[in-house]
Amino acid sequence: MAANLPDSRPDPDALLARVRREEARRRRGRLKIFFGAAAGVGKSYAMLEAARRQKADGADVVVGYVELHGRPETEALLSGLEALPPQALEHRGLTLAEFDLDASLLRNPQIIIVDELAHSNHPGARHPKRWMDIVELLDAGIDVYTTVNVQHVESLNDIVAQITGVTVRETIPDRVFDAADEVELVDLPPDDLLRRVREGKVYTPEKSRHALDTFFRKGNLIALRQLALRATAERVDAAMREYRDDHAISDTWAAGERVLVCVGPDPLSERLVRAARRLASALHAQWHAIYVETPNLTRLPRPARDRVLETLKLAESLGAQAANLSGESVAGEVLAFARQHNVSKIIVGKPSRPRWLDRFPPSLVDEIVRRSGHIDVYVITGEEDAERTPMRARLPVRTSRWPAYARSAAVVAAITVLCAPLYPHIERTNLVMLYLLGTVLTAVRFGRGPSVLAAILSVGLFDFLFVPPEYSFAVSDTQYLITFAVMLATGLIISNLAALGRRQASVARARERRAAELYALSRELAQSRDVGELGEILRRHLLAGIEGHAAVLLPDADGKVQDPGRFCARGASEARYPVPGNDLGIAQWAYDHREKAGHGTDTLASAEAIFLPLNALRRCIGVLALRPTDARQLDMPEQMHLVESLVNQTAIAMERVQLAQTAQAADMQIESERLRNVLLSSISHDFRTPLASIIGAASTLNDDTAGTPLDSAQRRSLLTTVLDEAQRLHRLVDNLLELTRLTQGPVEIKRQWIAIEEVVGSVLHRLRGKLSDRQVEVHLPADLPLLYVDEVLIEQVLFNLAENAQKHANGSAIRIGAEAFRDVVVVSVRDHGPGLPSGEETRVFEKFHRGRSEGAQSGFGLGLTICKVIVAVHGGSISAHNAPDGGAEFRFTLPRDAEPPA
């Protein structure tokens, strides 16, 4: 049948992904990693040799940074290569050398050499990690040569720590390693590497002795070498699969062994799984276990389906990657999966039915062997003395309800009634078409079984009523037998095609639901900024498709998972389900070991709930506790994979939120520390000057009683100094207290109607001493309206602005003005000094900020901040800018909320 033919058309999603990959490769630079098992194997040496070869071929090669470690043979390779000077960074009184990313981007070579991919940059560099620098270089279209050891790959870090007892802190994400365009393994036998270490060619003599006693043991080096070889082999295998996909190569390339075992409801499947495990272990190969669900197999009884699920679980527990596929042809799906995953060997069970039954249709084994091509097929038989439950022949199972069959018969009857008056006027072939139309309608509307019934009834009624001799099943013309056969075959084919279409639509809807669920979850997770809310989103999405209870258990500060009080049930969110102590212990185990536990797992499988760790990139965020009403809801691998995908997405989102909160807290702590340091610095500086003047004057007055007497003018001058400096201290303290009062909570504004002229006059009176040596221009229109504001606070704003202008006017004139508009009154204070530096227009209003020449002036840098707060609580705004003819101008607005009383 056409439905069983393999679809050779390319997958549009795969084509789109391929186009995107190629486009990204064209825009990005190429990354080549020289990969080794440990320090000293010669990665930097091999990298520089490759760089010299590229330069000899005419490439523009630049050395960005290379760690020599005192190795003269490596240093000799730098001769003749252009090298960028390192960036000098100051940290705690030390000058540190670091890779200069900006100079590299400015130089823009074709290839740049940057050693030690996993290196942590010194404080002051643009990025905290060197691999981030390299990503920026690649994004700029520059090819990069770099080096890294196997212990620095994030996913292998814990394995290396277990082998060597040393935890490596500097790691690179696996995505960076996987994204490399080329990985060249630099290998050296352990004995040769140990000899280099003893000869001092890797470390200094002191470090060499310590390294030989700890990390550089022969057993450690052998294990690390195996890890490096395996990681490189996996890279090569991934590159081969990508090449086959890009070039649409469907034939299997037996460059590496992969084993595939086909399981089914037969008890022999467990034996097949164990045989596949033994074969994969002997070949050191990956292996898969798959079950293909066809329309016939969907009607299996419950025990047979449970046996399939148990077999897949057994395969997963033995290390297989299990998959549940669906399709019309078991052999076609198996071979398609095998070619997609480059499987070299397929294991199937020997048919148990008689040989003559394998002819029509062919058995699964015969079909796989005939179509397998270059893939080896292993046929495993059961043990003859083993006790096996015989598989009874499956009888046809009714898939439609009885009313559907009744409606099918009614459709055929209606067609017959329609044909009766038409029979004398049209040919019998046209009557056949009407009956086939009824069969098609029945197949589309009611399914396969009713359509088969419609086809049989149509043939029977057509023969009985419209074929001579009429009202008899006898046939006078044998040609009508061909008509009956074609009519029946057409009806059966139509029914099968309709069933196939319904099944494919059902599979497509299921896939669409899963994709929609993942998309909806990811969209909600992206909008949330709270870990608890993220857990609730995960719980809600899980219980939308699984009947049961769920909860997200988060750890406390000591790393102990906490009982949320209940598991929330779908449709009964307040149903109490306290987590028992034993279940909390299981959840704690899952959290500590970052592995799933509980029902259906290898750890504490007797539990009612399953506990899935929320594993993020760096750590475990918490544990999902899921207790389905029917445990078999999670037995299907696709359903469990969907749950794990939802959990993984939520874990990454939770880590993102926690990292953002940590970064925000760190920023707040840094800002608080900066403000504290500025405050202490300001207090120590600005209090010291007036206090020194007060102490000096008081000491002189005190000495006057015991020594040379002072005349009245000298005494008055000293007393004036004491008074002025004391008032200065008073203003500093007042500014601190005023800012604290304005920013600690709601500000109480005592509004009253005032004239701005009176406020200006009061300010000029308070500053008469400081402004006595300069000109002050006041421009106030006679028609200025009254303002409903707090007179004391607005006077403070104008006083701070005028005093600020007096400090920076350099003896020039100061202008104070006001102007009324329909909704606001604008008050301005301008000086003719040097003006504001570029970019200071908004920063001058920040706490403790000193603008222009204020470093030598007194004050905490709070005056303008206080102005901004006061104006804001009145509903106005304040700004600063440079005047066109020189000097700085500060303007603030006050709203005209109502008309003043008459």
Secondary structure, 3 states (H helix, E strand, C coil): CHHHCCCCCCCHHHHHHHHHHHHHHHHCCCEEEEEECCCCCCHHHHHHHHHHHHHHCCCCEEEEECCCCCCHHHHHCCCCCEECCCEEEEECCEEEEECCHHHHHHHCCCEEEECCCCCECCCCCCCCEHHHHHHHHHHCCCEEEEEEEHHHEHHHHHHHHHHHCCCCCCCECHHHHHCCCEEEECCCCHHHHHHHHHCCCCCCHHHHHHHHHCCCCHHHHHHHHHHHHHHHHHHHHHHHHHHHHHCCCCCCCCCCCEEEEECCCCCHHHHHHHHHHHHHHHHCCEEEEEEEECCCHHHCCHHHHHHHHHHHHHHHHCCCEEEEEECCCHHHHHHHHHHHCCCCEEEEECCCCCHHHHCCCCCHHHHHHHHCCCCEEEEECCCCCCCCCCCCCCCCCCCCCHHHHHHHHHHHHHHHHHHHHHCCCCCHHHHHHHHHHHHHHHHHHHCHHHHHHHHHHHHHHHHHHHCCCCCCCCCCCCHHHHHHHHHHHHHHHHHHHHHHHHHHHHHHHHHHHHHHHHHHHHHHHHHCCCHHHHHHHHHHHHHHHCCEEEEEECECCCCCECCCCCCEECCECCCCCCCCHHHHHHHHHHHHHCCCEECCCCCCCCCCCEEEEEECCCCEEEEEEEEECCHHHHCCHHHHHHHHHHHHHHHHHHHHHHHHHHHHHHHHHHHHHHHHHHHHHHHHHHCHHHHHHHHHHHHHHHHHCCCCCCCHHHHHHHHHHHHHHHHHHHHHHHHHHHHHHHHHCCCCCCEEEECHHHHHHHHHHHCCCCCCCCCEEEECCCCCCCEEEEHHHHHHHHHHHHHHHHHHCCCCCEEEEEEECCCEEEEEEEECCCCCCCCCCCHHHCCCCCCCCHHHCCCCCCHHHHHHHHHHHCCCCEEEEECCCCCEEEEEEEECCCCCCC
